[in-house]
Amino acid sequence: MKKLISKALVIAAIMVGSVFNLQAAEKQTHCPLMIEDEIDAEEFLVYKGVKVFMCCGTCKKMWTQNPDYFAVVSRKQAPQLAKVASKEIKPMKQLFCPVYTDTRVHPKSPSIEHNGKKIYFCKTRAVTRFKSNPEKYLKNLK
């Protein structure tokens, strides 16, 4: 009986260790919207029961403009979103602003037509900067 209990405790310890390693691997370190910025532990929101950390209040506000879309495209920066992100929403071809290249865009972002192509921007200030020198920013479209 003691051997059986000992084996059960060993198995339980291994399982608990595996869970902790999995959680550590999924820890979020970067903002899902300004992807080069580290998170601020005080700046977060809860999306479908999952805590998502941001780098600043501006990103929290931006997230509210299209949370379902951002959950889909931000899974790399916020792996905890994989469990709750929509399977039906497809990412746009253009994921980032051509002016502020580390900042995400979404289907409701400000946009303009340029040479027959719709270009999205993270904010209206980016549209103004783009219009002043399109050639400078066109190379940033991915």
C-alpha positions as CSV (number, residue, x, y, z in Angstrom):
1,M,0.0,0.0,0.0
2,K,2.9,2.4,0.8
3,K,4.5,1.7,-2.5
4,L,1.2,2.5,-4.3
5,I,0.8,5.8,-2.5
6,S,4.5,6.6,-3.2
7,K,4.0,6.0,-6.9
8,A,0.8,8.0,-7.0
9,L,2.6,10.9,-5.3
10,V,5.5,10.7,-7.8
11,I,3.1,10.7,-10.7
12,A,1.2,13.7,-9.2
13,A,4.4,15.6,-8.7
14,I,5.4,15.0,-12.3
15,M,2.0,16.1,-13.6
16,V,2.1,19.3,-11.5
17,G,5.6,20.1,-12.7
18,S,4.4,19.7,-16.3
19,V,1.5,22.1,-15.8
20,F,3.8,24.7,-14.3
21,N,6.2,24.4,-17.2
22,L,3.3,24.7,-19.7
23,Q,2.1,27.9,-17.9
24,A,5.6,29.3,-17.9
25,A,6.0,28.7,-21.6
26,E,2.7,30.6,-22.3
27,K,3.6,33.7,-20.2
28,Q,3.0,36.9,-22.0
29,T,5.9,39.4,-22.1
30,H,5.0,41.8,-25.0
31,C,2.0,43.9,-25.9
32,P,-0.3,42.3,-28.4
33,L,-0.9,45.6,-30.2
34,M,2.5,47.4,-30.0
35,I,4.4,44.2,-30.4
36,E,7.9,45.5,-29.7
37,D,6.8,47.0,-26.3
38,E,7.0,45.0,-23.1
39,I,3.8,44.7,-21.0
40,D,3.0,46.8,-18.0
41,A,1.5,44.5,-15.3
42,E,-0.9,47.2,-14.3
43,E,-2.3,47.6,-17.8
44,F,-4.5,44.7,-18.6
45,L,-8.0,43.8,-19.7
46,V,-10.1,40.7,-19.5
47,Y,-11.2,39.2,-22.8
48,K,-13.7,36.2,-22.5
49,G,-12.4,35.4,-19.1
50,V,-8.7,35.6,-20.1
51,K,-6.4,38.3,-18.7
52,V,-4.5,40.1,-21.5
53,F,-1.7,42.5,-20.6
54,M,-0.9,45.7,-22.6
55,C,2.0,48.1,-22.6
56,C,-0.2,51.2,-22.0
57,G,-3.7,52.7,-21.7
58,T,-3.6,53.6,-25.4
59,C,-3.4,49.9,-26.4
60,K,-6.2,49.1,-23.9
61,K,-8.4,51.7,-25.7
62,M,-7.4,50.4,-29.1
63,W,-8.2,46.8,-28.2
64,T,-11.8,47.9,-27.4
65,Q,-12.2,49.0,-31.1
66,N,-12.1,45.4,-32.3
67,P,-11.3,42.9,-29.6
68,D,-12.4,39.8,-31.5
69,Y,-10.1,40.5,-34.4
70,F,-7.2,41.5,-32.1
71,A,-7.6,38.2,-30.2
72,V,-7.1,36.3,-33.4
73,V,-4.0,38.1,-34.6
74,S,-2.3,38.5,-31.2
75,R,-1.9,34.9,-30.2
76,K,1.8,35.0,-30.7
77,Q,2.3,37.8,-28.2
78,A,-0.5,36.7,-25.9
79,P,-0.6,32.8,-26.1
80,Q,-3.4,32.6,-23.5
81,L,-5.7,34.0,-26.3
82,A,-5.5,30.7,-28.3
83,K,-8.1,29.1,-26.1
84,V,-10.7,31.9,-26.6
85,A,-10.0,33.5,-30.0
86,S,-12.5,33.0,-32.8
87,K,-11.8,30.3,-35.4
88,E,-14.0,32.1,-38.0
89,I,-12.2,35.5,-38.1
90,K,-9.4,35.5,-40.7
91,P,-6.5,38.0,-40.4
92,M,-6.2,40.7,-43.0
93,K,-3.3,40.6,-45.4
94,Q,-2.0,43.9,-43.8
95,L,-1.3,43.4,-40.1
96,F,0.7,46.5,-39.2
97,C,0.6,50.2,-39.8
98,P,3.1,51.4,-42.5
99,V,4.0,54.5,-40.4
100,Y,4.1,53.0,-36.9
101,T,5.4,49.6,-38.0
102,D,5.2,47.8,-34.7
103,T,1.5,48.7,-34.2
104,R,-1.4,46.5,-35.4
105,V,-4.2,47.6,-37.6
106,H,-7.7,46.0,-38.0
107,P,-10.6,46.1,-40.5
108,K,-12.1,49.2,-38.7
109,S,-8.8,51.2,-38.6
110,P,-8.5,54.5,-40.5
111,S,-7.7,53.8,-44.1
112,I,-7.1,55.4,-47.5
113,E,-6.9,54.3,-51.1
114,H,-3.5,54.7,-52.6
115,N,-2.8,53.6,-56.2
116,G,-5.9,51.5,-56.1
117,K,-5.0,49.7,-52.9
118,K,-6.6,50.1,-49.5
119,I,-4.0,50.9,-46.8
120,Y,-4.9,50.7,-43.1
121,F,-3.3,52.9,-40.3
122,C,-3.3,52.6,-36.6
123,K,-4.4,56.2,-36.1
124,T,-5.3,59.3,-38.1
125,R,-1.9,60.9,-37.4
126,A,-0.3,58.1,-39.3
127,V,-2.6,58.8,-42.4
128,T,-1.3,62.4,-42.4
129,R,2.3,61.4,-42.2
130,F,1.8,58.8,-44.9
131,K,0.2,61.4,-47.3
132,S,3.2,63.7,-46.8
133,N,5.6,61.1,-48.1
134,P,4.0,57.9,-49.3
135,E,7.2,56.5,-50.8
136,K,8.9,56.5,-47.5
137,Y,6.2,54.3,-45.9
138,L,5.1,52.1,-48.8
139,K,8.1,49.9,-48.3
140,N,6.8,49.1,-44.8
141,L,3.7,47.3,-46.0
142,K,3.9,43.6,-45.5
